[in-house]
Structures are given as structure tokens and as C-alpha cells.
Amino acid sequence: MIVFPQPASKWAAENAGALIASGCEIVRLRSVVEVPVAGWLKSRRELVMPPGGATPIGTVGAMTAAFELAEQIEAGLAPPPAQIVVAIGSTCTTAGLLAGTQLARAAGVWRWPLPVIHGVRVTPWPVTSRMLVLALARRSLERIAKLGGPRVDLDASRLVVDARELGRGYGRITERARAALGSLPVRLDGVYSGKAAVALQRVKGPTIFWATKSEVVLPPPPLAALATANRALAKWLQR
């Protein structure tokens, strides 16, 4: 696992502790700008997944979730949404939902007007550029078509990239996000879903909020795992 520094928060510490507890090899970089170089060095002998799994394979989870959502709407558990609000980090979930809803429509599963995927940027440009989201969504649909699925022409008008909640950057909670943390009956975080929740005030009509933070609270790592962990990461975790 390749990690890079980000502002300390209880959510980041929780995730770092889970990584240490897993026992996986952790490569700690000095800065996010080293990610491409570190990936290239590792890829000479290993398969390297880009941040957030932002590949046509990585989007499959969100694409299939669009089919599951269609089943829930059909069952009367939710109204057909005019928009889906979600945080954009690596672009994987946003691109998957954009492609998945349109794939479900082509397959006859999504029988309602297509929703707008309202992505709230939590990572700066160019990582979360609209062009990259659309490119990943198109590549995902092309992969499905090559595997025998329907061929779908992506409707780019169904994507909105909202840059108003980024604040001072990735991992840095804003006052509006802090205020939004208790606004919904689900667990939110200040890095992703809290910022996305602020955008709910700006959308109209039936809306689905796609919470990207798990309800599960991850336990701290065992002391034995902490003792053998990357020293810099363990020190950061204990601050």
C-alpha cells in the first residue's frame, strides 16, 4: 500500500490504523507528487492500482450499484432521483454511477429519466477534472461492450462537477462540512461525505445522497502490529 501525508483527522487515523492492522506492506511517501514515480518503480515487479482504484475494473462496483438502486426504486423503496449527490475523490465512484445509470437504462432496468450525477470535488484539479471523470466513464462502458454488453454512448450532460466545497484542499475540513456532519442520519466524515452533504442545500427535486463513508467504526490496530509498523506512520497515528 502506497500512502502519502494528509492532515491529521480521526477519519484518516482510523483508516491508517486499519492498514497497519492488516499487516500489508506500507510505502510512505513524502508528498502526493511522488505517487506517479512510486507507482512506476513498484510496477516493474508488481501490479499497481491507481489511487481509489480509478480504472474501468474499479468502476464496476459503482456501476452494478446503479442496477441495485434501480431494483430498489422499482420496489418502491425510493423515488426515481433527479440527481445523485456524491463526493469526487479519485473519480471512480462518480464515473461508475454515471456510466452505470446509463448502462442500466440501455439494459431496460432503469425505466425513469436519467439522474444528474452531482459530484462534489474533495480532491483538487486536475485529479477531479470533468474531463477525467467522463473519460473513465466512457472507458468503463467500452469495457462492458467488449465483454458482450450493450454499446452505450455516454450522455455527458448528466454530470455536474461542483468545486465549491474543496476548501483548502484534500483532507482539510471546512466549516460548512463540519456543520453538515450531524445533518443526516448516517455517519459522515470531514474528508469526503461531509463536504458532499453541504451540496444537498443546492439541489432540487428527489435526491439520493451517496454516502461514501462506512457506518462501521474501525478499531485501532493491535499493539503488536503498531510495534512493527512503518515508524513515521505509527508516529503520525499516535499524535
Residue, then its C-alpha position, 0 to 999 in steps of 0.5 A: m500500500i502506497v500512502f502519502p501525508q494528509p492532515a491529521s483527522k480521526w477519519a484518516a487515523e482510523n483508516a491508517g490504523a486499519l492498514i497497519a492492522s492488516g499487516c500489508e506492506i506500507v510505502r510512505l511517501r513524502s508528498v502526493v507528487e511522488v505517487p506517479v514515480a512510486g507507482w512506476l518503480k513498484s510496477r516493474r515487479e508488481l501490479v499497481m492500482p491507481p489511487g481509489g482504484a480509478t480504472p474501468i475494473g474499479t468502476v464496476g462496483a459503482m456501476t452494478a450499484a446503479f442496477e441495485l438502486a434501480e431494483q430498489i426504486e422499482a420496489g418502491l423503496a425510493p423515488p426515481p432521483a433527479q440527481i445523485v449527490v456524491a463526493i469526487g475523490s479519485t473519480c471512480t465512484t462518480a464515473g461508475l454511477l454515471a456510466g452505470t445509470q446509463l448502462a442500466r437504462a440501455a439494459g431496460v432496468w432503469r425505466w425513469p429519466l436519467p439522474v444528474i450525477h452531482g459530484v462534489r470535488v474533495t480532491p483538487w484539479p486536475v485529479t477531479s477534472r470533468m474531463l477525467v471523470l467522463a473519460l473513465a466513464r466512457r472507458s468503463l462502458e467500452r469495457i462492458a461492450k467488449l465483454g458482450g454488453p450493450r454499446v452505450d454512448l455516454d450522455a455527458s450532460r448528466l454530470v455536474v462537477d461542483a468545486r465549491e466545497l474543496g476548501r483548502g484542499y484534500g483532507r482539510i475540513t471546512e466549516r460548512a462540512r463540519a456543520a453538515l456532519g450531524s445533518l443526516p442520519v448516517r455517519l459522515d466524515g470531514v474528508y469526503s461525505g461531509k463536504a458532499a452533504v453541504a451540496l444537498q442545500r443546492v439541489k432540487g427535486p428527489t435526491i439520493f445522497w451517496a454516502t461514501k463513508s462506512e457506518v462501521v467504526l474501525p478499531p485501532p490496530p493491535l499493539a503488536a502490529l503498531a510495534t512493527a509498523n512503518r515508524a513515521l506512520a505509527k508516529w503520525l497515528q499516535r499524535 
